[in-house]
Structure formats: C-alpha cells, structure tokens
C-alpha cells in the first residue's frame, strides 16, 4: 500500500476517533440530555456518531474501502450541523471559530482525499478477494 494511503488512513482513524471520543465525552459528562438544545434530527445524528465514528475508525484501521463513503457521509452531516448550532457563538466571540476549524479542516481532508483513496482501497480489496490460482 502506498505511503500516502497509510498516512491518509491514519488521519482518518485519528480524526474519527477524536469525533467518537468527543460524543462519548458529551454523553458521559452531560448524560442522556447532552444534546437537548439542538433539533431532534441533529440529536439523532450526534448520538449515532458514537457508533458511526467508531465504525469509521475500525474501517480505516482495516484499510476497508467502505471507510471513504462512510467518512464523507459523516462529515457531510456533522459539519453543517456544527456550524449551524455554533454560528451564534462564532459571531459573538470570534475565538469560537477555533473550535470549528480543526473539524472543518478534517472534513476538507476527508472530502479531498476521498476519490484517490477510494480508488486505491477498492483496487486493493479486489485483489485481496481474488483467489490465488498459481
């Protein structure tokens, strides 16, 4: 596997591990009502990210091609929700943008690396699934 793919998968694993840890921390410290201030569809998203982010970490560590569409879907849902619910804080206190910047950069990385990473992992999965005929 090319070195850049290994690095990209490590970044995926670290980023989604941080995401899962963040949501687990929210639930551990604030309980079942950690996300009561957001609309119920976003609550469902945030609760499900404990599982989905963890699944993305597992898939990244296994170099499974499914990590790419899952990762893009997670970030496509998570980023707009976080920007929407944190926008008032950003407007009131410009320093709050520091909370959203790492998450946004990670989302850009996931999206930007998606197609080339998908191509390599899908090709690798194909060859790994092919029986040895020699």
C-alpha positions in Angstrom: 0.0 0.0 0.0 1.4 3.4 -0.9 2.8 5.5 2.0 0.3 8.4 1.3 -2.6 5.9 1.7 -1.2 4.7 5.0 -0.9 8.4 6.2 -4.4 9.2 4.9 -5.9 6.2 6.7 -4.1 7.2 9.9 -5.5 10.7 9.6 -9.0 9.2 9.1 -8.6 7.0 12.1 -7.3 9.8 14.4 -10.0 12.2 13.2 -12.9 9.9 13.6 -11.5 8.6 17.0 -11.5 12.2 18.2 -15.1 12.6 17.0 -16.3 9.4 18.7 -14.4 10.4 21.9 -16.0 13.9 21.8 -19.5 12.5 21.6 -18.8 9.8 24.2 -17.4 12.6 26.5 -20.5 14.7 26.0 -22.7 11.7 26.9 -20.6 10.7 29.9 -20.4 14.2 31.4 -23.9 15.5 30.5 -25.9 12.3 30.3 -28.9 11.5 28.0 -29.8 15.1 27.6 -26.4 16.3 26.3 -27.9 17.5 23.0 -31.3 18.8 24.2 -30.5 22.2 22.8 -30.5 21.0 19.2 -33.3 19.8 17.0 -34.2 16.2 17.3 -32.8 15.1 13.9 -29.4 16.6 14.9 -29.7 14.8 18.3 -30.2 11.5 16.5 -27.1 12.3 14.4 -25.0 13.2 17.4 -26.0 10.1 19.3 -25.4 7.9 16.2 -21.9 9.4 15.7 -20.7 7.5 18.7 -21.2 4.3 16.6 -20.6 5.7 13.2 -17.3 7.4 14.1 -16.2 4.3 15.8 -17.0 2.2 12.8 -15.1 4.6 10.6 -12.0 4.2 12.9 -12.3 0.4 12.6 -12.7 0.5 8.8 -9.7 2.9 8.5 -7.5 0.7 10.5 -8.6 -2.3 8.4 -8.0 -0.3 5.2 -11.5 -1.2 4.1 -12.9 0.8 1.1 -16.2 1.5 2.9 -14.4 4.0 5.1 -14.4 6.5 2.3 -18.1 6.8 1.7 -18.9 6.5 5.4 -16.4 9.2 6.3 -17.7 11.6 3.6 -21.3 11.0 4.7 -20.4 11.5 8.4 -18.6 14.8 7.7 -21.3 16.0 5.2 -23.8 15.6 8.0 -21.7 16.6 11.0 -20.1 19.8 9.7 -23.2 21.7 8.7 -24.9 20.8 12.0 -21.9 22.0 14.0 -21.6 25.2 12.0 -25.3 25.9 12.3 -25.5 25.4 16.1 -22.2 27.2 16.8 -22.7 30.1 14.4 -24.1 32.4 17.1 -21.1 31.8 19.3 -18.7 32.5 16.4 -20.4 35.8 15.7 -20.5 36.8 19.3 -16.9 35.7 20.1 -14.6 35.3 17.1 -12.4 33.0 19.1 -15.1 30.3 18.9 -14.0 29.7 15.3 -11.1 27.8 16.8 -13.5 25.1 17.9 -14.8 24.6 14.3 -11.5 25.0 12.4 -9.9 21.6 13.1 -13.2 19.8 12.4 -13.6 21.8 9.2 -10.1 21.1 8.0 -10.6 17.4 8.8 -13.8 17.5 6.7 -12.0 19.0 3.8 -9.3 16.4 4.1 -11.8 13.6 4.1 -13.6 15.0 1.1 -10.4 15.8 -0.8 -8.7 12.5 -0.2 -11.9 10.6 -0.8 -11.7 9.8 -4.5 -8.0 8.9 -4.8 -8.2 6.9 -1.5 -11.3 5.1 -2.7 -9.6 4.1 -6.0 -6.6 2.6 -4.2 -8.6 0.8 -1.5 -11.2 -0.5 -3.9 -8.4 -1.9 -6.1 -6.7 -3.4 -3.1 -9.9 -5.0 -1.9 -10.5 -6.5 -5.4 -7.0 -8.1 -5.4 -7.3 -9.3 -1.9 -10.7 -11.0 -2.7 -9.3 -12.8 -5.8 -8.4 -16.4 -5.2 -4.8 -17.4 -5.7 -4.6 -19.5 -8.9 -0.9 -20.1 -9.2 
